[in-house]
Amino acid sequence: MPLSSSRDGDALLPSNAVIDVDDRLDVLPGAVPGLRSFSEEIPMNWNKRVRQVHRWLSIAFTVTVVATTVALLQKEPVIWVSYTPLLPLALLLLTGLYLFALPYAAKRNGGRRTARAR
C-alpha cells in the first residue's frame, strides 16, 4: 500500500486514507477503536440539532434583551415588553440542562453495550 505524506513530511498515511476532522475530535486518548459509548448510541443528528437550537435561542434571547432595554428606556416605557425574554430564556434553560447532562449520562452508561454496539 503506497504511503503519502504532507508537505511537511510529518504524517505518513495510506494514499486511500480518508480523515474526517469531526471523527478525529471525538476520539479520546486511550479509547478503543470501534467501541461505542452511550453518547454514540443516541443519534448524533439529535445532539447536533439540540446544540444548534441552543445557539439560535441564545441569539434570540440576546436580541429580546436588547429590544427590551430599548423599549424600557423610552419616555413612556411599555412594561409588557419586559416579559419577552422569558420564553427564549426558559427554552435556553431546557436545552442547556440537556446539554449539561449529556456527558454525565455517557459516563454513567459507558460500561453498557447494546445489541447495536456489538
N, CA, C and O atoms as a Tinker XYZ file with bonds, in Angstrom:
   472  protein
     1  N      0.864000   -1.174000    0.000000    73     2
     2  CA     0.000000    0.000000    0.000000    64     1     3
     3  C      0.908000    1.234000    0.000000    63     2     4     5
     4  O      1.728000    1.393000    0.905000    81     3
     5  N      0.775000    2.096000   -0.991000    73     3     6
     6  CA     1.644000    3.284000   -1.045000    64     5     7
     7  C      1.274000    4.277000    0.045000    63     6     8     9
     8  O      0.101000    4.462000    0.371000    81     7
     9  N      2.298000    4.910000    0.599000    73     7    10
    10  CA     2.095000    5.895000    1.643000    64     9    11
    11  C      2.283000    7.287000    1.069000    63    10    12    13
    12  O      3.093000    7.499000    0.166000    81    11
    13  N      1.528000    8.228000    1.602000    73    11    14
    14  CA     1.677000    9.618000    1.178000    64    13    15
    15  C      1.956000   10.455000    2.411000    63    14    16    17
    16  O      1.562000   10.090000    3.519000    81    15
    17  N      2.619000   11.550000    2.226000    73    15    18
    18  CA     2.928000   12.419000    3.356000    64    17    19
    19  C      2.497000   13.832000    3.029000    63    18    20    21
    20  O      2.277000   14.191000    1.873000    81    19
    21  N      2.385000   14.622000    4.082000    73    19    22
    22  CA     2.065000   16.028000    3.879000    64    21    23
    23  C      3.302000   16.758000    3.394000    63    22    24    25
    24  O      4.383000   16.172000    3.343000    81    23
    25  N      3.165000   18.010000    3.041000    73    23    26
    26  CA     4.308000   18.780000    2.556000    64    25    27
    27  C      5.414000   18.860000    3.595000    63    26    28    29
    28  O      6.599000   18.904000    3.264000    81    27
    29  N      5.007000   18.876000    4.855000    73    27    30
    30  CA     5.991000   18.946000    5.931000    64    29    31
    31  C      6.670000   17.604000    6.153000    63    30    32    33
    32  O      7.732000   17.542000    6.773000    81    31
    33  N      6.072000   16.535000    5.653000    73    31    34
    34  CA     6.628000   15.214000    5.833000    64    33    35
    35  C      6.365000   14.628000    7.203000    63    34    36    37
    36  O      7.010000   13.656000    7.594000    81    35
    37  N      5.414000   15.211000    7.948000    73    35    38
    38  CA     5.199000   14.750000    9.310000    64    37    39
    39  C      4.130000   13.668000    9.426000    63    38    40    41
    40  O      4.059000   13.017000   10.468000    81    39
    41  N      3.305000   13.444000    8.427000    73    39    42
    42  CA     2.242000   12.454000    8.537000    64    41    43
    43  C      2.304000   11.495000    7.362000    63    42    44    45
    44  O      2.153000   11.903000    6.210000    81    43
    45  N      2.523000   10.235000    7.649000    73    43    46
    46  CA     2.503000    9.210000    6.621000    64    45    47
    47  C      1.211000    8.423000    6.747000    63    46    48    49
    48  O      0.953000    7.800000    7.778000    81    47
    49  N      0.409000    8.451000    5.707000    73    47    50
    50  CA    -0.875000    7.780000    5.706000    64    49    51
    51  C     -1.007000    6.979000    4.429000    63    50    52    53
    52  O     -0.391000    7.312000    3.417000    81    51
    53  N     -1.810000    5.920000    4.470000    73    51    54
    54  CA    -2.091000    5.241000    3.205000    64    53    55
    55  C     -2.734000    6.226000    2.240000    63    54    56    57
    56  O     -3.514000    7.084000    2.652000    81    55
    57  N     -2.408000    6.105000    0.957000    73    55    58
    58  CA    -2.906000    7.078000   -0.017000    64    57    59
    59  C     -4.417000    7.066000   -0.141000    63    58    60    61
    60  O     -5.006000    8.052000   -0.585000    81    59
    61  N     -5.059000    5.962000    0.245000    73    59    62
    62  CA    -6.521000    5.909000    0.158000    64    61    63
    63  C     -7.185000    6.242000    1.491000    63    62    64    65
    64  O     -8.397000    6.072000    1.627000    81    63
    65  N     -6.424000    6.713000    2.477000    73    63    66
    66  CA    -6.975000    7.049000    3.796000    64    65    67
    67  C     -7.787000    8.328000    3.710000    63    66    68    69
    68  O     -7.399000    9.290000    3.046000    81    67
    69  N     -8.917000    8.319000    4.391000    73    67    70
    70  CA    -9.773000    9.494000    4.472000    64    69    71
    71  C     -9.854000    9.886000    5.931000    63    70    72    73
    72  O    -10.239000    9.080000    6.778000    81    71
    73  N     -9.493000   11.115000    6.226000    73    71    74
    74  CA    -9.547000   11.594000    7.604000    64    73    75
    75  C    -10.666000   12.595000    7.713000    63    74    76    77
    76  O    -10.700000   13.594000    6.994000    81    75
    77  N    -11.586000   12.321000    8.624000    73    75    78
    78  CA   -12.673000   13.249000    8.900000    64    77    79
    79  C    -12.331000   13.966000   10.198000    63    78    80    81
    80  O    -12.134000   13.325000   11.230000    81    79
    81  N    -12.262000   15.282000   10.151000    73    79    82
    82  CA   -11.860000   16.061000   11.326000    64    81    83
    83  C    -12.812000   15.827000   12.482000    63    82    84    85
    84  O    -12.373000   15.737000   13.628000    81    83
    85  N    -14.115000   15.725000   12.207000    73    83    86
    86  CA   -15.077000   15.504000   13.277000    64    85    87
    87  C    -14.824000   14.169000   13.975000    63    86    88    89
    88  O    -14.920000   14.087000   15.199000    81    87
    89  N    -14.500000   13.119000   13.207000    73    87    90
    90  CA   -14.211000   11.825000   13.812000    64    89    91
    91  C    -12.966000   11.904000   14.672000    63    90    92    93
    92  O    -12.907000   11.304000   15.746000    81    91
    93  N    -11.979000   12.636000   14.208000    73    91    94
    94  CA   -10.731000   12.733000   14.938000    64    93    95
    95  C    -10.930000   13.477000   16.258000    63    94    96    97
    96  O    -10.269000   13.153000   17.245000    81    95
    97  N    -11.819000   14.461000   16.300000    73    95    98
    98  CA   -12.053000   15.224000   17.520000    64    97    99
    99  C    -12.813000   14.416000   18.561000    63    98   100   101
   100  O    -12.684000   14.672000   19.758000    81    99
   101  N    -13.611000   13.434000   18.116000    73    99   102
   102  CA   -14.398000   12.641000   19.048000    64   101   103
   103  C    -13.590000   11.544000   19.723000    63   102   104   105
   104  O    -14.029000   10.998000   20.735000    81   103
   105  N    -12.424000   11.209000   19.190000    73   103   106
   106  CA   -11.626000   10.122000   19.736000    64   105   107
   107  C    -10.856000   10.628000   20.944000    63   106   108   109
   108  O    -10.144000   11.629000   20.865000    81   107
   109  N    -11.000000    9.942000   22.040000    73   107   110
   110  CA   -10.292000   10.304000   23.253000    64   109   111
   111  C     -8.996000    9.513000   23.334000    63   110   112   113
   112  O     -8.927000    8.390000   22.833000    81   111
   113  N     -7.976000   10.075000   23.952000    73   111   114
   114  CA    -6.733000    9.318000   24.110000    64   113   115
   115  C     -6.989000    8.038000   24.899000    63   114   116   117
   116  O     -7.641000    8.070000   25.943000    81   115
   117  N     -6.490000    6.944000   24.416000    73   115   118
   118  CA    -6.663000    5.668000   25.088000    64   117   119
   119  C     -7.974000    4.980000   24.765000    63   118   120   121
   120  O     -8.264000    3.922000   25.322000    81   119
   121  N     -8.773000    5.555000   23.878000    73   119   122
   122  CA   -10.050000    4.947000   23.529000    64   121   123
   123  C     -9.818000    3.723000   22.646000    63   122   124   125
   124  O     -8.876000    3.679000   21.854000    81   123
   125  N    -10.684000    2.745000   22.795000    73   123   126
   126  CA   -10.590000    1.535000   21.990000    64   125   127
   127  C    -11.325000    1.782000   20.682000    63   126   128   129
   128  O    -12.510000    2.115000   20.702000    81   127
   129  N    -10.648000    1.625000   19.537000    73   127   130
   130  CA   -11.331000    1.845000   18.258000    64   129   131
   131  C    -12.488000    0.860000   18.093000    63   130   132   133
   132  O    -12.352000   -0.328000   18.387000    81   131
   133  N    -13.595000    1.353000   17.631000    73   131   134
   134  CA   -14.762000    0.513000   17.389000    64   133   135
   135  C    -15.685000    0.374000   18.587000    63   134   136   137
   136  O    -16.826000   -0.060000   18.430000    81   135
   137  N    -15.222000    0.732000   19.784000    73   135   138
   138  CA   -16.065000    0.653000   20.967000    64   137   139
   139  C    -16.954000    1.890000   21.005000    63   138   140   141
   140  O    -16.462000    3.016000   20.933000    81   139
   141  N    -18.231000    1.686000   21.115000    73   139   142
   142  CA   -19.168000    2.801000   21.072000    64   141   143
   143  C    -19.584000    3.170000   22.481000    63   142   144   145
   144  O    -19.808000    2.299000   23.321000    81   143
   145  N    -19.686000    4.461000   22.735000    73   143   146
   146  CA   -20.144000    4.923000   24.040000    64   145   147
   147  C    -21.638000    5.201000   23.976000    63   146   148   149
   148  O    -22.253000    5.139000   22.911000    81   147
   149  N    -22.212000    5.509000   25.140000    73   147   150
   150  CA   -23.642000    5.791000   25.211000    64   149   151
   151  C    -24.014000    6.992000   24.347000    63   150   152   153
   152  O    -25.068000    6.999000   23.711000    81   151
   153  N    -23.145000    8.012000   24.325000    73   151   154
   154  CA   -23.459000    9.206000   23.549000    64   153   155
   155  C    -23.505000    8.896000   22.061000    63   154   156   157
   156  O    -24.190000    9.590000   21.310000    81   155
   157  N    -22.780000    7.855000   21.616000    73   155   158
   158  CA   -22.822000    7.494000   20.205000    64   157   159
   159  C    -24.070000    6.686000   19.878000    63   158   160   161
   160  O    -24.472000    6.614000   18.717000    81   159
   161  N    -24.693000    6.072000   20.897000    73   159   162
   162  CA   -25.896000    5.307000   20.647000    64   161   163
   163  C    -27.069000    6.227000   20.347000    63   162   164   165
   164  O    -27.967000    5.863000   19.588000    81   163
   165  N    -27.065000    7.411000   20.935000    73   163   166
   166  CA   -28.070000    8.406000   20.611000    64   165   167
   167  C    -27.688000    8.973000   19.256000    63   166   168   169
   168  O    -26.522000    9.311000   19.051000    81   167
   169  N    -28.612000    9.089000   18.335000    73   167   170
   170  CA   -28.236000    9.622000   17.024000    64   169   171
   171  C    -27.582000   10.993000   17.156000    63   170   172   173
   172  O    -28.113000   11.888000   17.815000    81   171
   173  N    -26.438000   11.143000   16.529000    73   171   174
   174  CA   -25.700000   12.392000   16.623000    64   173   175
   175  C    -26.488000   13.542000   15.995000    63   174   176   177
   176  O    -26.276000   14.704000   16.342000    81   175
   177  N    -27.385000   13.222000   15.083000    73   175   178
   178  CA   -28.237000   14.247000   14.494000    64   177   179
   179  C    -29.012000   14.976000   15.593000    63   178   180   181
   180  O    -29.137000   16.201000   15.566000    81   179
   181  N    -29.528000   14.216000   16.557000    73   179   182
   182  CA   -30.328000   14.788000   17.640000    64   181   183
   183  C    -29.474000   15.739000   18.469000    63   182   184   185
   184  O    -29.899000   16.859000   18.751000    81   183
   185  N    -28.265000   15.308000   18.866000    73   183   186
   186  CA   -27.402000   16.150000   19.678000    64   185   187
   187  C    -26.982000   17.407000   18.928000    63   186   188   189
   188  O    -26.957000   18.495000   19.503000    81   187
   189  N    -26.656000   17.262000   17.655000    73   187   190
   190  CA   -26.265000   18.428000   16.861000    64   189   191
   191  C    -27.434000   19.397000   16.720000    63   190   192   193
   192  O    -27.257000   20.614000   16.759000    81   191
   193  N    -28.616000   18.844000   16.559000    73   191   194
   194  CA   -29.798000   19.696000   16.415000    64   193   195
   195  C    -30.079000   20.472000   17.705000    63   194   196   197
   196  O    -30.415000   21.655000   17.658000    81   195
   197  N    -29.942000   19.808000   18.849000    73   195   198
   198  CA   -30.169000   20.486000   20.131000    64   197   199
   199  C    -29.133000   21.590000   20.323000    63   198   200   201
   200  O    -29.467000   22.684000   20.778000    81   199
   201  N    -27.868000   21.304000   19.974000    73   199   202
   202  CA   -26.826000   22.335000   20.085000    64   201   203
   203  C    -27.126000   23.525000   19.187000    63   202   204   205
   204  O    -26.957000   24.673000   19.596000    81   203
   205  N    -27.571000   23.253000   17.964000    73   203   206
   206  CA   -27.881000   24.341000   17.038000    64   205   207
   207  C    -29.073000   25.155000   17.534000    63   206   208   209
   208  O    -29.057000   26.384000   17.453000    81   207
   209  N    -30.098000   24.491000   18.042000    73   207   210
   210  CA   -31.255000   25.203000   18.598000    64   209   211
   211  C    -30.818000   26.054000   19.782000    63   210   212   213
   212  O    -31.278000   27.184000   19.942000    81   211
   213  N    -29.930000   25.511000   20.614000    73   211   214
   214  CA   -29.436000   26.250000   21.775000    64   213   215
   215  C    -28.691000   27.515000   21.331000    63   214   216   217
   216  O    -28.842000   28.570000   21.946000    81   215
   217  N    -27.896000   27.413000   20.276000    73   215   218
   218  CA   -27.176000   28.589000   19.768000    64   217   219
   219  C    -28.145000   29.645000   19.247000    63   218   220   221
   220  O    -27.992000   30.831000   19.539000    81   219
   221  N    -29.145000   29.212000   18.474000    73   219   222
   222  CA   -30.101000   30.173000   17.934000    64   221   223
   223  C    -30.956000   30.785000   19.044000    63   222   224   225
   224  O    -31.332000   31.955000   18.968000    81   223
   225  N    -31.258000   30.004000   20.058000    73   223   226
   226  CA   -32.014000   30.554000   21.187000    64   225   227
   227  C    -31.201000   31.610000   21.928000    63   226   228   229
   228  O    -31.760000   32.596000   22.408000    81   227
   229  N    -29.895000   31.413000   22.023000    73   227   230
   230  CA   -29.070000   32.420000   22.693000    64   229   231
   231  C    -29.062000   33.722000   21.902000    63   230   232   233
   232  O    -29.050000   34.807000   22.482000    81   231
   233  N    -29.069000   33.612000   20.581000    73   231   234
   234  CA   -29.142000   34.819000   19.746000    64   233   235
   235  C    -30.495000   35.500000   19.937000    63   234   236   237
   236  O    -30.563000   36.719000   20.089000    81   235
   237  N    -31.576000   34.708000   19.930000    73   235   238
   238  CA   -32.915000   35.269000   20.121000    64   237   239
   239  C    -33.042000   35.921000   21.495000    63   238   240   241
   240  O    -33.655000   36.980000   21.625000    81   239
   241  N    -32.470000   35.298000   22.515000    73   239   242
   242  CA   -32.509000   35.863000   23.859000    64   241   243
   243  C    -31.772000   37.202000   23.903000    63   242   244   245
   244  O    -32.259000   38.167000   24.491000    81   243
   245  N    -30.613000   37.251000   23.286000    73   243   246
   246  CA   -29.838000   38.496000   23.264000    64   245   247
   247  C    -30.603000   39.607000   22.557000    63   246   248   249
   248  O    -30.627000   40.745000   23.027000    81   247
   249  N    -31.223000   39.281000   21.438000    73   247   250
   250  CA   -31.995000   40.282000   20.689000    64   249   251
   251  C    -33.178000   40.774000   21.521000    63   250   252   253
   252  O    -33.465000   41.971000   21.543000    81   251
   253  N    -33.861000   39.861000   22.203000    73   251   254
   254  CA   -35.018000   40.299000   23.002000    64   253   255
   255  C    -34.584000   41.137000   24.203000    63   254   256   257
   256  O    -35.306000   42.049000   24.606000    81   255
   257  N    -33.421000   40.847000   24.781000    73   255   258
   258  CA   -32.935000   41.668000   25.897000    64   257   259
   259  C    -32.579000   43.071000   25.406000    63   258   260   261
   260  O    -32.878000   44.057000   26.079000    81   259
   261  N    -31.947000   43.164000   24.244000    73   259   262
   262  CA   -31.616000   44.482000   23.690000    64   261   263
   263  C    -32.890000   45.247000   23.356000    63   262   264   265
   264  O    -33.005000   46.435000   23.660000    81   263
   265  N    -33.856000   44.560000   22.725000    73   263   266
   266  CA   -35.127000   45.214000   22.387000    64   265   267
   267  C    -35.867000   45.658000   23.646000    63   266   268   269
   268  O    -36.468000   46.733000   23.661000    81   267
   269  N    -35.833000   44.857000   24.683000    73   267   270
   270  CA   -36.481000   45.217000   25.940000    64   269   271
   271  C    -35.817000   46.431000   26.568000    63   270   272   273
   272  O    -36.492000   47.329000   27.071000    81   271
   273  N    -34.494000   46.453000   26.535000    73   271   274
   274  CA   -33.765000   47.600000   27.084000    64   273   275
   275  C    -34.122000   48.871000   26.342000    63   274   276   277
   276  O    -34.354000   49.909000   26.962000    81   275
   277  N    -34.168000   48.801000   25.018000    73   275   278
   278  CA   -34.535000   49.974000   24.209000    64   277   279
   279  C    -35.970000   50.397000   24.513000    63   278   280   281
   280  O    -36.255000   51.587000   24.645000    81   279
   281  N    -36.867000   49.429000   24.624000    73   279   282
   282  CA   -38.282000   49.751000   24.884000    64   281   283
   283  C    -38.474000   50.371000   26.267000    63   282   284   285
   284  O    -39.312000   51.257000   26.438000    81   283
   285  N    -37.713000   49.916000   27.242000    73   283   286
   286  CA   -37.888000   50.446000   28.598000    64   285   287
   287  C    -37.187000   51.781000   28.798000    63   286   288   289
   288  O    -37.461000   52.477000   29.776000    81   287
   289  N    -36.292000   52.151000   27.897000    73   287   290
   290  CA   -35.620000   53.446000   28.001000    64   289   291
   291  C    -36.402000   54.577000   27.342000    63   290   292   293
   292  O    -35.965000   55.728000   27.379000    81   291
   293  N    -37.546000   54.273000   26.743000    73   291   294
   294  CA   -38.382000   55.291000   26.120000    64   293   295
   295  C    -39.020000   56.168000   27.193000    63   294   296   297
   296  O    -39.054000   55.808000   28.370000    81   295
   297  N    -39.520000   57.315000   26.769000    73   295   298
   298  CA   -40.157000   58.226000   27.728000    64   297   299
   299  C    -41.360000   57.579000   28.388000    63   298   300   301
   300  O    -41.571000   57.711000   29.594000    81   299
   301  N    -42.147000   56.878000   27.584000    73   299   302
   302  CA   -43.284000   56.134000   28.132000    64   301   303
   303  C    -43.013000   54.650000   27.892000    63   302   304   305
   304  O    -43.393000   54.115000   26.851000    81   303
   305  N    -42.362000   53.983000   28.840000    73   303   306
   306  CA   -41.970000   52.580000   28.608000    64   305   307
   307  C    -43.180000   51.651000   28.547000    63   306   308   309
   308  O    -44.172000   51.831000   29.252000    81   307
   309  N    -43.056000   50.661000   27.683000    73   307   310
   310  CA   -44.081000   49.624000   27.566000    64   309   311
   311  C    -43.637000   48.478000   28.461000    63   310   312   313
   312  O    -42.672000   47.778000   28.155000    81   311
   313  N    -44.336000   48.293000   29.551000    73   311   314
   314  CA   -43.896000   47.358000   30.584000    64   313   315
   315  C    -44.004000   45.902000   30.131000    63   314   316   317
   316  O    -43.162000   45.090000   30.512000    81   315
   317  N    -45.012000   45.545000   29.329000    73   315   318
   318  CA   -45.194000   44.146000   28.940000    64   317   319
   319  C    -44.030000   43.628000   28.110000    63   318   320   321
   320  O    -43.828000   42.416000   28.024000    81   319
   321  N    -43.257000   44.523000   27.495000    73   319   322
   322  CA   -42.117000   44.100000   26.679000    64   321   323
   323  C    -41.047000   43.443000   27.546000    63   322   324   325
   324  O    -40.245000   42.648000   27.058000    81   323
   325  N    -41.041000   43.779000   28.830000    73   323   326
   326  CA   -40.020000   43.202000   29.714000    64   325   327
   327  C    -40.192000   41.700000   29.910000    63   326   328   329
   328  O    -39.288000   41.044000   30.425000    81   327
   329  N    -41.338000   41.141000   29.509000    73   327   330
   330  CA   -41.562000   39.703000   29.634000    64   329   331
   331  C    -41.133000   38.922000   28.398000    63   330   332   333
   332  O    -41.101000   37.692000   28.442000    81   331
   333  N    -40.805000   39.585000   27.309000    73   331   334
   334  CA   -40.459000   38.865000   26.070000    64   333   335
   335  C    -39.193000   38.016000   26.175000    63   334   336   337
   336  O    -39.141000   36.978000   25.515000    81   335
   337  N    -38.171000   38.374000   26.949000    73   335   338
   338  CA   -37.001000   37.483000   27.017000    64   337   339
   339  C    -37.246000   36.196000   27.807000    63   338   340   341
   340  O    -36.396000   35.305000   27.801000    81   339
   341  N    -38.372000   36.084000   28.475000    73   339   342
   342  CA   -38.591000   34.921000   29.323000    64   341   343
   343  C    -38.787000   33.622000   28.533000    63   342   344   345
   344  O    -38.346000   32.563000   28.979000    81   343
   345  N    -39.433000   33.685000   27.381000    73   343   346
   346  CA   -39.635000   32.475000   26.584000    64   345   347
   347  C    -38.303000   31.921000   26.072000    63   346   348   349
   348  O    -38.023000   30.742000   26.290000    81   347
   349  N    -37.463000   32.736000   25.392000    73   347   350
   350  CA   -36.170000   32.176000   24.978000    64   349   351
   351  C    -35.309000   31.745000   26.166000    63   350   352   353
   352  O    -34.536000   30.793000   26.057000    81   351
   353  N    -35.438000   32.440000   27.297000    73   351   354
   354  CA   -34.662000   32.068000   28.476000    64   353   355
   355  C    -35.093000   30.707000   29.011000    63   354   356   357
   356  O    -34.250000   29.897000   29.396000    81   355
   357  N    -36.385000   30.451000   29.037000    73   355   358
   358  CA   -36.886000   29.153000   29.506000    64   357   359
   359  C    -36.441000   28.030000   28.575000    63   358   360   361
   360  O    -36.048000   26.957000   29.033000    81   359
   361  N    -36.504000   28.278000   27.273000    73   359   362
   362  CA   -36.052000   27.267000   26.312000    64   361   363
   363  C    -34.546000   27.058000   26.393000    63   362   364   365
   364  O    -34.061000   25.938000   26.229000    81   363
   365  N    -33.803000   28.136000   26.647000    73   363   366
   366  CA   -32.356000   28.012000   26.855000    64   365   367
   367  C    -32.060000   27.156000   28.081000    63   366   368   369
   368  O    -31.119000   26.362000   28.080000    81   367
   369  N    -32.860000   27.318000   29.114000    73   367   370
   370  CA   -32.682000   26.513000   30.314000    64   369   371
   371  C    -32.871000   25.031000   30.006000    63   370   372   373
   372  O    -32.072000   24.200000   30.436000    81   371
   373  N    -33.918000   24.700000   29.270000    73   371   374
   374  CA   -34.192000   23.295000   28.950000    64   373   375
   375  C    -33.094000   22.691000   28.080000    63   374   376   377
   376  O    -32.592000   21.607000   28.379000    81   375
   377  N    -32.719000   23.385000   27.004000    73   375   378
   378  CA   -31.677000   22.842000   26.131000    64   377   379
   379  C    -30.325000   22.826000   26.837000    63   378   380   381
   380  O    -29.530000   21.908000   26.632000    81   379
   381  N    -30.063000   23.822000   27.657000    73   379   382
   382  CA   -28.804000   23.859000   28.395000    64   381   383
   383  C    -28.696000   22.731000   29.406000    63   382   384   385
   384  O    -27.630000   22.133000   29.555000    81   383
   385  N    -29.784000   22.432000   30.102000    73   383   386
   386  CA   -29.764000   21.309000   31.045000    64   385   387
   387  C    -29.553000   19.982000   30.319000    63   386   388   389
   388  O    -28.847000   19.105000   30.818000    81   387
   389  N    -30.162000   19.835000   29.143000    73   387   390
   390  CA   -29.958000   18.619000   28.347000    64   389   391
   391  C    -28.489000   18.494000   27.944000    63   390   392   393
   392  O    -27.889000   17.430000   28.097000    81   391
   393  N    -27.915000   19.575000   27.432000    73   391   394
   394  CA   -26.514000   19.536000   27.011000    64   393   395
   395  C    -25.578000   19.338000   28.205000    63   394   396   397
   396  O    -24.535000   18.697000   28.074000    81   395
   397  N    -25.940000   19.877000   29.349000    73   395   398
   398  CA   -25.138000   19.710000   30.556000    64   397   399
   399  C    -25.142000   18.255000   31.012000    63   398   400   401
   400  O    -24.126000   17.749000   31.489000    81   399
   401  N    -26.280000   17.583000   30.867000    73   399   402
   402  CA   -26.411000   16.212000   31.347000    64   401   403
   403  C    -25.811000   15.177000   30.406000    63   402   404   405
   404  O    -25.568000   14.046000   30.827000    81   403
   405  N    -25.566000   15.525000   29.149000    73   403   406
   406  CA   -25.048000   14.551000   28.180000    64   405   407
   407  C    -23.774000   13.852000   28.629000    63   406   408   409
   408  O    -23.734000   12.623000   28.592000    81   407
   409  N    -22.729000   14.558000   29.050000    73   407   410
   410  CA   -21.508000   13.840000   29.421000    64   409   411
   411  C    -21.694000   12.953000   30.654000    63   410   412   413
   412  O    -21.068000   11.899000   30.756000    81   411
   413  N    -22.546000   13.371000   31.587000    73   411   414
   414  CA   -22.784000   12.562000   32.774000    64   413   415
   415  C    -23.552000   11.291000   32.421000    63   414   416   417
   416  O    -23.282000   10.224000   32.972000    81   415
   417  N    -24.506000   11.406000   31.505000    73   415   418
   418  CA   -25.244000   10.224000   31.058000    64   417   419
   419  C    -24.324000    9.274000   30.306000    63   418   420   421
   420  O    -24.435000    8.056000   30.448000    81   419
   421  N    -23.421000    9.823000   29.509000    73   419   422
   422  CA   -22.480000    8.983000   28.765000    64   421   423
   423  C    -21.522000    8.281000   29.712000    63   422   424   425
   424  O    -21.191000    7.113000   29.510000    81   423
   425  N    -21.075000    8.989000   30.747000    73   423   426
   426  CA   -20.148000    8.393000   31.713000    64   425   427
   427  C    -20.853000    7.309000   32.525000    63   426   428   429
   428  O    -20.277000    6.260000   32.814000    81   427
   429  N    -22.100000    7.577000   32.886000    73   427   430
   430  CA   -22.848000    6.623000   33.705000    64   429   431
   431  C    -23.158000    5.347000   32.934000    63   430   432   433
   432  O    -23.077000    4.250000   33.487000    81   431
   433  N    -23.512000    5.486000   31.666000    73   431   434
   434  CA   -23.900000    4.331000   30.854000    64   433   435
   435  C    -22.767000    3.855000   29.945000    63   434   436   437
   436  O    -22.998000    3.051000   29.041000    81   435
   437  N    -21.568000    4.334000   30.170000    73   435   438
   438  CA   -20.448000    3.981000   29.310000    64   437   439
   439  C    -20.099000    2.512000   29.322000    63   438   440   441
   440  O    -19.614000    1.998000   28.314000    81   439
   441  N    -20.324000    1.817000   30.415000    73   439   442
   442  CA   -19.969000    0.412000   30.502000    64   441   443
   443  C    -20.959000   -0.508000   29.824000    63   442   444   445
   444  O    -20.622000   -1.649000   29.507000    81   443
   445  N    -22.161000   -0.043000   29.595000    73   443   446
   446  CA   -23.196000   -0.880000   28.977000    64   445   447
   447  C    -23.021000   -0.910000   27.473000    63   446   448   449
   448  O    -22.629000    0.080000   26.854000    81   447
   449  N    -23.317000   -2.050000   26.905000    73   447   450
   450  CA   -23.289000   -2.157000   25.445000    64   449   451
   451  C    -24.619000   -2.708000   24.988000    63   450   452   453
   452  O    -25.143000   -3.655000   25.575000    81   451
   453  N    -25.159000   -2.127000   23.955000    73   451   454
   454  CA   -26.431000   -2.598000   23.435000    64   453   455
   455  C    -26.176000   -3.568000   22.301000    63   454   456   457
   456  O    -25.031000   -3.768000   21.895000    81   455
   457  N    -27.230000   -4.167000   21.790000    73   455   458
   458  CA   -27.096000   -5.118000   20.679000    64   457   459
   459  C    -26.554000   -4.417000   19.439000    63   458   460   461
   460  O    -25.825000   -5.025000   18.656000    81   459
   461  N    -26.901000   -3.143000   19.252000    73   459   462
   462  CA   -26.403000   -2.402000   18.087000    64   461   463
   463  C    -24.905000   -2.154000   18.177000    63   462   464   465
   464  O    -24.221000   -2.146000   17.154000    81   463
   465  N    -24.389000   -1.954000   19.370000    73   463   466
   466  CA   -22.978000   -1.614000   19.536000    64   465   467
   467  C    -22.078000   -2.837000   19.398000    63   466   468   469
   468  O    -20.873000   -2.685000   19.194000    81   467
   469  N    -22.619000   -4.023000   19.501000    73   467   470
   470  CA   -21.792000   -5.231000   19.415000    64   469   471
   471  C    -21.432000   -5.559000   18.061000    63   470   472
   472  O    -20.738000   -6.549000   17.830000    81   471
